[in-house]
């Protein structure tokens, strides 16, 4: 690659030989070189980024940088290119609106490309840490963001990365087409395919109540942080920049193909991450290193259904989606057998898992090694089908027996001290007023109280951790499942059935009668009540779509807790979490979508939004991207949102005792779906379901 000699000489004079490293590269726009563009190499960390080297591109867009690796200080390296003269396009001469970037990681490759695709990949993965050309933030979040860039683009060539091209993503989601379309929109401004291209791009990407972008980098940032903002208006620019020929909309002279043929619901970018034994993801969590863990309902490749089969185990993926656990089996042992929604990561890094089929509680270390015996902890056979499990900040473990409607408390995580609480005998609670009904999830508020969702009713049971006998019941929506605690101590509850009308309540009774008939189908794998209840929920939701989220204030609720439906986008919600802005994220099981709600800190929401208003599109939420029936959602330290695919084919396989052989391995959902940079980062693990901001 040719580079101006003077520029290279000036850079080289400032670098010592011992730690000198050379980086060659090129800057492209619209598929052609950009000359005289200012290229800067930065090191990102907690404070302002450090400038390591700077030069200009030659007529062929090439550059050469020499820098001191010691000055990088272990930070994340990234390149920016500003200004310059595109060698192709509608107008020649310098274009001050050009601003591009490529995030490299903690080490620099020998060669790198800066173009529209690398810019989109770098901006979306690093959206929560980027302001203008300055990338900064906590080390873990920056490393996670940088680690996902190569999944979208090839740093050397500026072409596509390996993961976005794999069959799980390229042919089954719109992510590749979204990446290319965004790249094409930036290219339209860079090469000035129309005289007003930049002006129109900046106008269409201006967020509500904020200033218009001034270059292509800030335009990309505005879109990444506000993907729900007028997506059709931005998409319309594709037709203005690249008019279709007589052959139709597929004939546009865009720089990157395939591209979107119609407007997306939002401008999100997500990838599906699979492997490591993932199959039928139930409970999920992020550990202190940013690794994602999942409890799998079934073993990958098995012909399992809700009525029996080969139970799943435990999986772990690195923050960039690389499987850590064995590819097919996942982590085995410790008594895990058909785990459901019960998974949590404690402050000491241990992973606690409950099993529906095995009727056990299990624990693994941070490497996936089982610490519990091969039979798990079953309290001498006193447990039934287990669901939620969680840990307190001081190390206590609480687990829920959904089948037998009882709670297991393990002080300091010591199974020898385990005790069973809140049993009901002859319809009367044994421990004071503590009574649970099909308990599903347990969380702990900022006052140290225990909250348990009762999926067989419309209540949450709350009591002091040291005195379960003083329990109170708080009304929420019907069939509450997951609970999340925000930074102000509010508890957010996902209600699968929501708040039915009077007519619907009568119909629900009819549906319960139907489910009692279905219960005569005896599942082969244990956890009978869990399967029967799930079938009943499926049939009810099919007839009465809906669901809601309730907010329980820390000072208690008078009457039923206020509820929200996400503008009609919430449908059979299963999982829920809170991000660093206290925004509420809902995994819609039956809707196969995500909903983002404005939380109690409304100053972090779009102008004019109130608590409970949907930030994601009303009615649809964040849709597509390969999402299936979702049971969980979590946010990682980079602000990526991980959604858990639990079910692939519901009626055809999962709810059929002997499914068609050609589909028989497709009960379980087969991946995490990871939305990049969509949420404010949180500290992980999220202990006790209490969100902690960075």
N, C-alpha and C positions, 0 to 999 in steps of 0.2 A: 504493500500500500504506500502510495506516495504522499508526502506531507511537506509543508513549507519548512525549509531548513532552519530559518531564523526562529520560528516558533518552537521547534524541537530543541534548538540550542539553548534558548532561554529557560526552558523547563529543566533541561538536563543539568544546568549549572547549579541548581538548587538541591540536587539529590546526591546523597552519599553513596559510594559504590557498594558498601556492605549490605544495605537493605534496599537497594534499587530494584525496581521491577518495571518492566515495559508492558504496555498494553496497546495493541493495534486495533483499529476499528474503522467503521464507516457510519455515516449518517445518511439515511435515505428518507425520501418523502414521495409518496405516490408511486413507489417502485423505482425511482431514479435518485441520483445523488443530490445532496444539498451542499453547495460550496460555501466557503467563508463562514460557516456556522461555528460559534464559540462552544467548544466542548470542555466540560469541567468534570473532574473526578472528585467525589465527595466521600467522606466517612461519616455515617450517621450514628448518633448515640443519644444519650439522655438530653443533652443541651443542643445548642445550634450545631449544625453539621460542619465538619472541618474540610476546608478546601485542600486537596492534596496535589492537584496538578490542573493545568489548563492549557489549551491550544486551540487552533482553528483548523477547519477542514480544508483540503485542497479542492481543486476543480472536480475531482472524481469522488468527493465526499469522504475521502480517507483521512484518518488522523492517527497520530502516534503520541502516546503519553508515557512519561517516565515519572515514577513516584516512589516515595519512601514508605515502605510497608510498616515501619515502626510508628510513623505518625498516624496511621489508621487506628491504632489502639484497640484492635479487635472489633471495631465497629462494622456495620453493614456498609459495603461500598456500593455507590451508584453513580451513574453518568447522567449528565444533562447536556442537551444541545439547544442553543438559543440563536434565533435569527438565522441569517444565511440566505442563499439564493438557490431555489430549486432549479434543476436543469431540465425539468419537464413541467408541463402545465400550461395554463392559459395566459400567464403574465410573467415576463422575465424581470429580474431585478430583485434586490433584497426584500425579504418578507419579515418584518419585525414581530409578526404574530406567531412565528414558529417557536415552539418550545416542546421538547421531547425528552424522554428519560428511559433509562434501562437500569433496573435494580440487579446487582450482580451477586450479592451475598457477602459473606465474611472474607472470602478470598476472590481475587479477580482472575478471570480466564485470560488466556494469552490474546484472544481476539474477541471482539464484541460488536454488535450492531445496535444502533439506536434508530428506531423507526416508529411508525404508528402502532404496530402490534405490540412492541416491547413497552411502549408508553401505556397502552390500555392495560396490559398485564401488570405492570408495575404500579399503576395508579389504583386499580381495583383491589389488589392484594394489600397495598399499603395505605388505603384510603384514610384510615383512622390516625395515621401518623404524618400525613403530608399536607403542607400548606405552601402553595407556590412551588418553588424549587427546593424548599427546605423539608427534609425528611428527618424526623426526630421522635424519640420515645424510649420506652423501657426496652432493655436488650432482648428479652424473650419475645416480645411482640414483634420487634423488627426482624428477628431471625425467622420467626414463623412466616411473616409476610414475604421475606426474600426467598424462603425455601419453596414457596408455592409458585413463584414466577416461572421457573423452568417447566412446570406442568402445563403452562399456557403457551410459552414461546421458547424457541431455541435461542439462547443468548448469543451464540456465535453468528448464526445466519439471520436472525430476526424473523425466521419463519415460525411455524407452529411447534409447540412442545409435544412431547410424547403422550401425555395423559389426555389432553383435549382431542387428540386424534384416535385414541383407542375406541373400539366398538361400543363400549359402555357409554361413551360421551358423544362421539362424533355423529353416530347414526341414530341415537335414541334421545338426544336433547338438542336444544337450539344454541348451546353455548358456543360452538365453533362459529356459527352464523352470526351470533351477537358480537363476538370478538371481531370478526371480519367487518361487520357493518359499522361498528364504532371506529375501527381503523380507517374505513373508507370515508367516514364523515370528517375525521381529522385531516385526512389527506386532501379532501376537497378544499379546505382552508389553506393548507400548506402550499399546494400547487395552484391555488386560486383558479379552480376549474370554472368558476363564475366570478364576475367582478365583485359581487356582494357575498361571496361564500363565507368569509370570516365573520362579517357583520351578522349574517343569518345564524351561523353556528353559535355565536356568543349570545344572541337574543334567545334562541331556543333552549339554551342550557342554563340560563340565569335562574337561580333558585328563588323561591318566594321570599320577598323581603330582603334580598341581598343584592350586592353589586354584580354587574355583568362581568363575566370573564374577560381577560384582556389578551390571552394567548391560548394556544391549543392545549397546553398542560393544565391551566386553570379551568378550561372548559371541560376537560376530561374529569378533573376532580369534582366539579360541580355535578356532573352526571352521576358519578360513582356514589357520591354522598346523598344524592336525591334521585334515585333511580325511578321513583314513582312520579316525578314531576313532568307532566305533559309528554309522555313518551311518543304519542302520535305526531305531535308537532315537530319533534326532533327527527323522527323517522321520515317525515315528509321531505326533509332536506335531501334525502337520498335521491328522490326523483328529480329535484331541482338541480343537484350537482351532476347527476349521471342519468339523463333522460333515457327511457327505454326505447329500443328500436322497434321495428315492425314485428319482430319475433316475440315481443311481449316483455313482461317484467323481468324475465330471466336473462335478458340480453344487455343489461346495463354494462357500460365500460368501466367497471369498478376495479380498483387495484387488488382486491382480495375476494376470492370466491371460495365457498358459497356465502351468500349474504341473505339477510331476511327478505322475504317477499311481501310481508305485511307487518304492520306495527306490532311491537311486543307490548305486553301488559306493563312491563317495567324493564329497565336497563340493567338488571342484575346479571352477574356472571357467576356461575356455579359449576362445580365438577362433582361427579360421582366417584367415590373412593370405595373399592371393594377388596376382597381377599382377606387373608388372616382368619378365615373361618366365619366371616360375617354371613349370617343368614337368619332372617326373622329377628331383626334387632329389637330388643325390648328396652331395658334400662340402659342409659348411657351416661358418660361423664368424661370430663377432661382433667388430667392429672397436673401436677405442678410443673411438668416439663412441656405441657401442651399436647401430650399424647391423648388420643381419643380411645375410650374403652366402651365395649358394648357387651351386654348379656344376650346371647342368641337363643331364640326359642327352639330352633331345630338345627341339626347338623347339616352343613352345606352338602348338597348332592343327595340328601336322603329323600325318600318319598313320604315324608311326615305330613300329617294333617292335624287338625285340632283334636281328632279322635285317637291319636296315638302315633308312634313312630320312634325315631331316634332323636333324643333330646340334644339340644345344642350346648355349647360351653361358653367360653369367655374369649373375646377378641380385643386386640389393641392395634392401633395404627399410629404411626408417627404423624406430627403436625402436617406433613406434606402428603399424607395418604399412604405412605409406604407401610406394608404390613409388618408388624413386629411379631405377632403370634403366628404359629404354624398355619400354612396357607389354607388347608381344608379343615383341620380339626380344631384350630384355635388352641387356647390353653385348657388342658383337661385336668381332671382329678378334683380333690377337695370336696367331693360329694355333690358337685354341680350336675343337675339333670333337669332339662327343660326349664331353664331360668325364665322368669317373666319380666316384670318391670322393675324388679328389685336389684339395683346396683348403685353403689355409692363409693366415693373415694375419700378416705379419711385424711386428716391433717398429717399423719405419719406416712402417707403414701400407700397404705394398705387398701386393697379393693375388696369390698364386702358384696356378696351376691346371695340372693335367695332363689330357691327353686320351687316351681309349681309341682312338677312331676316327682322330684326327689323329696319334697317336703322337708327341706333342709335350709340351713344357713351356712355359707362357706366364706372363706377369706383367703386371699392371695397376696403375695408381696408385690412390689412394684415391677418385678421382672416377670410376673406371671407364674411364679412358683406357688403351688398350693400350700397353705399353712394349716388348714383344717384337715382332719383325717379323711380317708377315702369315702367314708360314709357321711361326711359333713357333720354338722351339729343339728341333731333332731330332738334334743331334750327328751330322750327315752321314748320316742314315738309319740310325743304329745302334740306335734305340729301337723298342720294340714297344708294345703296349697298356699305357698308364701308369695307375697308381692313386695310392697315397698320396703326399703331399708335406708337408713340415714344415720349419720354420726353427728354428735354435738362437738362444739369447739374444744371441749375438755376430754373428748375421746370415748364417751358413752355411745353404744350402738343400740338403735331401736329398730325392730323389724316387725312387719305386719303379717299375721296369718289371716288371709282374706277368707279362706274356706271356713275356718272355725271361729271367725270374728273374735280374735284375741291379739294382744300385743306382747312382744318379747322385748325385754329390756336387758341389755348386757353391759353392766357397769364397767367403764374403762376398757371395753373390748375384751373382757375376760370371760370366756364361755362358762367357766366353772361357777361364775356368779349369776348366770342367766336366770331370770324369773319371768313368769307369765302374768300379765296384768289384764284387767278390764274384761274378764270373762263374764259370760251371762249364763246363769243356771236357773232353769224353770222361769225363763223370761225376766229374771231379776239380775241386776248387776252385782257382782261379787265385791268389787272395790268401790264402795261409796256410790257415786253417781256416774262412774266411768263405764260407758257402754258403747261399743262400736259395731257397725253393721257393714260387713264386707269391706273392711278397711283396705285402702289402696295405697296411699302415700302418706308419709310422715315428714314433717318439717318442724323447725324450731324458730320461734320469733326472737326478736332482740331482747325480750324480757326473760328468755329462757323457758318459755312455755312450749309445750308439745302440742302440735296441731295434727290431727288425723282426719283424712277425708273418708267419708262413709259412702262407698260407691253403691250400696244398696238403698240409699235414701237421698235426702236433700240437705244433709247437715255435715258440718265439720265439728269434731270433738276437740275441745281445747282444755288443757289442764296444766298445773305447775308440774315440772318434771319430778319434783320430790314429793308430790302429793296427788297422785292420779284420782284419788277419791273425791277431789273437789272439781270434777270435770263439769264443763258446760257445753251445751250444744248450740251451734250457731247455724242459722239457716242460710243456705246458698242455693244454687241451681240443682237440678236432679242429676244423680250419678256423678258426684264430684270425683275427680281423679288426681292429677298432679297439683302440687302447691309450690309456690315460690315466694320468697320474702324479699322485699325491696329495701333500699338503704334507709328508708324512714320507718321500717318495721311493719309495713302493710303486707298482708298475706293475699296473694293472688291465686285463685282456684279455678282450674279448668273443669267445667261441668259438661259431661258428654251429652246429656239430654237437654240442658238448658232449663228454661222456664215454660213448660207447656201451658196452653190455655185450658179453660175448664173442659171444653170438649175433648181436647187431647188427653187430659188426665183420665177421662172415662175410657178413652180408647187404649190408654196404657194398661188399664186393668185387663182389657181383652187380650192385649199382647202378652201380659204375664201368664194368662191361661194358656196361650199358645206355647209359650216357652216351657211350661210345665210338661206339655206333651213331648216337646223336643228333648226334655231332660231324660226321657226314657231311653234315648240313645246313649248307652253307657260308653264313655271314652275309655280307651285301653291304657292310657298313660298316667292315670291318677289325676288329681286336681279336677275332679268331676265338676264341682260347683263353679270353678273358674270358667270352664268351657261352656257350661250351660248358661252362665250369666253373659258371656261374650256373645253367644248366639242370640240371646234375647235382645241385647243391645243392638246388634246388627239389624234385626228385624224391625225394631222400633225406629231406628234412625232411617231405615229405608222408607218407612211410611211417614215419618214426621222429621224431615231433615231440620237440623238446627244445632244449637249448643250455645254456651255462653261462658263468660269469665266473670267471677265474682271477686270483689275486693273487701277483705275483712280488715278494718282499721285496728291498730294496736290497742285502742281504748275500748274495743268491743263494738258490736253493732246492735242497734235497736231494731228488732224485726229482721227482715231478710236483707242480707248484704247487697249493696248496689251491684248490678251486673251490666255487662256490655257484650254486644254481639259482633263487633268489628265491622259494622255497616253491612251485616249479612254475610260476612266472609267466614265466620266461625261455624264449623260443621263437625260435630262429634269430636271436640278437642280432647286430646289425651295428655300431651305434655305441655309444660309451661316453664319459662325461665325469665329472668330479668337481666338487662344489660347494664353497662356502666353509666348510662343516662337515665336509668330507672324505666326505660321503655320495656314493655311487656311483650314477650314473644310466645306465640301459641302454635303448637303442632296440631293441625287439624287432621285427625285420623281418617275420618270418612270423607273430608274435603280434599285430602291429599295436597294441602297447601299450608303455607305459613301466614300468620297474621301478626302484624306489628302494631301495638297500641301505644298511644301516648300515656305515660305514667303520671305520677304525682308531681314530678318536677317539670311542670309544663314549659318552663323557660328553655328546656332542651328540645322542645317539639317545634314543628313548623308554626309560623305566626298564626294566632287565633285558635290553636288547638286546645281542647280541654282534656282532662283526665278521661281515659277510656276511648277517645276518638281514634279511629284507625289511621295510621300513617301509611301502611300498605294499602293498595287499592281496595275500596269498599267492594263488597260482593265477591271479588275473586281472591284477594290477598296476593301474596307472592306465589305464583303457580308454575307448573311445568318443571323443567330442569331434571326430569327423571324421578320426581317424588312419587312415592306410592302411599299406601296406608301408613301414616306417621304415628309413632308412639312417643317420640321424645324430641326435644330441641335443647341445645346448649350453645353457649357463646365461649370462644376461646380467647386467650390473651392478645390476639391480633385483631379481634373484632369479627372473626369469621363465625358464621352461624351454621352449626352442624345439625342436620335433621336426620332422624332415624327411620329408614324404610323397614316396616315390620311385615307387611303382607303384600305379596305380588298378586296372586289370583285368589280372590276370596271364595266365591261360591263354586267356581270350577274345581278348586283343589282343597283349600283349607277347610271348608265346611262340607266336604264330601268324604265319606268313609273309604271308598275305593275310587279315586279319581282316574280319569283317562290316563293311560300310561304315557302318552306323548306330552302331557302337562304335569305329570305327577311329582316332579321335583320343584315345582314353582309355587309352593305355599308361601315360603318365607321371602320377605323383601330382601334385596341383595346388595345394599350399599348404604353408606352415608352419602347425603347430598350436602355439599359444603358451599355456602354462599360467601363470597369473599368480601371482607371489609364492610359488611352491611350493618354491624352493630358496634356500639361503644365497648371497648375491651373490658374484661373482668379478670380479677385474680382467681386463679384456679389452684387446687380444687375448690369448688363451691361447697363449703362445709355447712351442713344443716340446711341447705337450700337458701342460705343467706348470701345475697350478692355483695361483693366487696369491689370497690372501684380501684383502679390504678391511680 
